[in-house]
C-alpha cells in the first residue's frame, strides 16, 4: 500500500460535532484526532431531523455533507497532511433514526459523502445497512474494532459512552460479542440542555450529579424498562430514552431539584451498564478490566458510579492503550473503510445478529 493514512469521521448521537481521526495503515495506529463542534443551529436540526419532511431532510443531508468536507479540509491543513497520502475515508454519518425492531428493520445516517469524494478522497459510508440486510441490527459495530485491537490479549470489556452506551467483549478465548447497554450521555445531556436553554450542553465532569441526591425508588422504577432484560444482540436508537422517558419520571425540573435529577440519571446510566455486564458478560467470562472511551469518559461522577456498581472490575481509559477516548469510533471507521477498499472483512456478526460475516460499507469515489 503506497498511501500511508486513512481518515475516520464520526458524529455521535449527541450530535454536537464531528470527530476526525487520522490513522496509520501499517501497522495500524491512531495518529491525530480533533473534534469540530457544530453550530447550535445545526445541532438542533440534527437532533430533530427525524421529524423533518423529505425535502427538508434532503437539504440537511447535503448541508451536513458540506460541513464534513469543510472540517476535513481544516483537519488536513492544521496537521499538514497531504490528501494524496490518504488511502480511505470512513464516514459514518449522523444517525437520524435507528429502528431494528420495526416491521422492516431500518437505519438512516445522513451527511452526503459526495462532498468528500469531490475532494479526491475514496469514501466508504453507510456501514450499517448491509448488516441489517443480513438480518442484523446494524449495531453495535465497535466489537469488530475491539477484536482487531484487543483480541489477542487478556479478555477485557470495552465500554464506549456516547449518546448511547455500548460494550464489546474481546480477548483470548472469547467469541467477541457486544451490545448497547442503554442510554449513555443522552438523558443527562438532554436535561442539562433543556434546563439551561442551550447555554450548557452537558454536565461538565459530572459536577451537577455529584451535588445531587439519588432517589432509589425512582431509579428502581426506571430500571424496570424491558430493554434491560432483553438478551443480546440488541441495540438502541437515542430516542428510545428521551423526552417522554424523562417526563415520565421527572415531570417538573426546577432550580431546586436539577442536581437530584441529573444524579439519578447518571446513576441510572451506570446501573444499566453494570446490569448488562453482570447479566450477559460475567456469567460467561471472568473479566477484571473495563476500558472506557467516548464523551462519557470525561464524566468523573459517572465513572465513579460505574466503579461502585462493579467494584471488582478495574476502570481504565482507552487513552491508557494509546487510543484517545474521543478517537475510538472515528478510528474504527477509518480501519473499516481501509479494509473495505482492500476487500477484507470488517464485520463482527455475533454482535449484531447478522447471518454471516461480510464487508460493510458503500464506496463513493
N, C-alpha and C positions, 0 to 999 in steps of 0.2 A: 504494500500500500504506500503510495507516494505521498498522499496527503496525511498530515500528522494529527489533525484535530477533528473533533466533532462538537457540535453545539446541541444543547438541550434547552427547551423553553417550557416552563411550567407556570400556569396560572391556576392557583388552587380555588377551592370552593369559597374561600373568604373574599375572593375577587378584589383583592387590594393592590395587586400588581403582578408583573411577570418576572419570574426569576430566570436568569440566563446563566448557564454553566458551560464552560469550555472544558473538554476532556481530552486527554492524550489517548490516542488509539492503541498504541502498542509500546509498552504494556499499558493497560487501561488505568488511568487515574484522573482525578479531578484536579484542575489547574486554577481556574478563576471562576468566581461566582459573584453576581450582583443582582439585586432586585430593583426594578424600576417601578416606582409607585404609580398607580393610575390616578387620574384626577377624580375628585369626589363625584363629579357628574358621571364619568364612565363607570365607576364602581357601582353607583346606584342603578344605572341602566343594566349592568350585567347581573346584578343580584335579582332584579325584577324582570329579567328577559323572558322568563317562561310565560309571562302574561302579555307579551307583545303580539301584535298582528304580524302576519307573514312578511309584509313589506318592511315593517319596522325591524324585524329580526334579521332580514336580509341586509339591511343597511348597517345594523350593528355588527354583523359578521364581517363586513368589509372594513368598518371603522376599526374593529379590534385587530384585524389583519394588518392594517396600516400602522397601528401602534406597535405591533410586534416588530415589523420591519424597521421602524424608526428606532426602537430600542436596541435591536441587533446592530444597527449602524453605529449607535453610540457606544455600544459594548466593544465592537471591533476597533473603533477609533481609540477609546480610552485605554485598552490593553494592547494597542499596537499589533493587532492580529491581521494578517493578510487573508482576505476571504478565499483566496486561491488555495490556501492551506487547509480549508475546511472540507472534509470528506462528506459529512452528512449533517443535517439539521433536523433534530426531532422536535416536532411542535405538537404538544398535547392539545392545546386549545383550552378554551374556557368552558367548563361543563355548565350547560344551561338546564338540562334535565337528565335524570338517570332513573330509569324505570324497569328494573329487572324482573319485577313481579306483575307487570302489565300483561294483558291478554296477548299482545305482541310485544315481547320484551324489547326495550329500545333505550338508546342513549344519544345525547347530542352535545357535541363540543363545537364552539364557533371560534373564529379567528382565521379568516381566509388565508390559506398557505401560499396562494399565488403571489402575494406581495414579497414573501421571502424568496420564492423561486425566481421572481423578476430581478432579484439582486444577483442571481447567478448561483444560488445555493440549491443543492439537491435536498428536497424536503420530504420527510416522512411524517405523516399525520394520521388522524383517525385510527388510533391504535386499538380502540375498544370494540369496534363494530364486528370484526371477524370473529373475535372470541364469542360474541353473542350469536353470530350466525352458526357457530358450532355448539350452541346450547349453553354457553357460559353466561355469567352475569356481567361480563365486561369489566369487572373489578373484583378484588384489587389486582393491579398489575405489578406492584412492587416486589412480590415474592420472587419473581424471576431475577431481578437485580440483586436481591438479598442472597439468593442462592449463588449467583455468579461471584459475589464479593466474599460472602461468609461461609459458603457451602462446604469448604474443606476443613474448617476449624471446629472447635468445640461448639456444640449446639447452643444457639442463642435465640432470643426473641428480639426482633427489630420492630420498634413501635414508631410510626410516623403520625404526628399530631398536627394535622391541618384543620380545615373546617370540619372534616370527618376524621376520626381516628381509625387507623388500621394496623394490624400486626402481621408479621411474617415469622415463620419458624424455620430455621435452616441450620445445617451443620452436619458433621459426620454422623451417619446412621439415621438421619432424619429424612423422611419423604417430605420435601418442602411443601408447606401449605400456608395459607393466610386468610384473613377475613377482616371486614370492617367491624370494629367493636361497638361503635356507636358515635355519638357526637364527639368532636374534638374541641376546636375553639369556637364553633359556630354559635352555640347558645350564649356563651359568655360575651362574644363579640356583639351579637345582636342586641343584647340587653344594654351593654355599655353604649353602643352607637345610638340606640333609641333614647336612652335616658339623657345623654349629653347632646342630643340633637345633632349628632355627627361631629361634635368637637373632639371626641375621643373615639377611637375605633377598636380598642381592646383594653384589657386590664393589665396595665404595664407591670411586669414582674409578679403579677398576682397580688398587688397591694390591696385592692378592694376586698378580695376574698379573704386575705389574711386578717382584715379588720372586722370581718363579719362572723356571725354565729350560725351554726348548721341546725336546721330543724329536721331531726331524724324521721319524724312522721311524714313530712312532705317528701323527703328523699326516698323513703321506703315506697311510697305511692308511685313515684316516678320510675323506680326500678322494676315495677310490675309490667312495664311495656313488654309485649310479647316478642319483640325483636330479640331481646337478650336471651331468650330461651331457645330461639331457632338455632339449629345446627348449621355449621358451615357446609358448603360455601354460601356466603351471604354478603350483601353489600347494600349501601345506603345512598340515597340522594340527600344532599344538605337539607332539603325542605321537609324530609321525614320528621325532623325535630326542629321546628321553627316557631313562628309567631303563635300559632294555635296551641302548640305544646306549652309554650311559656305562659300564655294567658290562662291556660287550664289550671296551672299551679300558682301563678303569681298575677292575679287579675289587676292588682294595683301596686305599681313600683314607685316608691317615693324617696325623698331625701333620707327619710328615717330608716327605710329597710333595704336600700340599694346594696349595701355591703353584705347583708344577710342573703339576699337573692343571689348575688354573684358567688358567695361562699358555698351555697347549696349547689349551684350549677357546676362549680369547679369540682366539688367532691363527687357529684353525680358523674362527671366525665371520668374522674379517677376510678370510681367504683365500677363503672361499666367496662373500663379497660381491664381492671383486675378480675372482674367476673368472667370476661372472655378468656383470660389466661387460666384462671382456676378451673373453669368448666370444660374448656376444649383443648388446652395445651398440657397442663401439668399432669393430668391422668395418663397421658401417653409418654411424656418425656420429662426427665429430670433436668431442669434448666435453672441456672443460677445468675443469669445476667440479662437485662433488657437494655438495648441500645436505642436511645430516643433521638428522633430528628423532627423537623418541621417547626413551625412557629411556636407551637406549644412548649418546645424545649426551653423557651425564654421565660415561661411562667413558673417562677420558683415555688409558688404555693401549689400549683398543680403537680409538679414533680414530687414535692414533699408528700402530697396526699397519695400519689401512686405508691410511693415508698412505704407509707403507713399501711396501705391496703395489701401490699406484697412485701412484708418485712424480711423475708428470707431471700429476696432477689436483689442483686446489686443494680442500681440505676446508673447507666453510663450515657454519654452523648456520642453521636456519630462522629463529632469532631475529634474524639479520642482515637478514632480509627482512620483519620485523615480525610473524612468527608464532612465538610461544613454542614451544620444542621439545616441550613436553608437550601443546600445544594442537592440533597439526595434524589428528590423526584426529578428535577431537571437533568441531573446526571444520568438517571435511569433512562430517560427518553433519548438522551444523546447516545447511550450504549445501544438501546433497542433500535434506533434509526441506523446506526452503523451496521449492526447485524442484519437488519432488513435489506439494506443495499448490498450486502455480501451474500444474501440468500440463505442466511442461517437462522435457526430457531431463536426466538426472543420471547418465549411464552411459557408460563407455568400453569397448565390447565387444572392441576389439583386445587389451586387457589380459587378458581372461578367456576369450576364445574363443567368446563368445555370438554367435548368428547375426544379431542386429540390435540397434540402439540402442533403448532403452526407458526408461520411468520406473520406477525401482526403489523399493520400499518399500510396506508395508501401512499404511493410515491407521487410527488408533484415536482416536475422538472421545469 
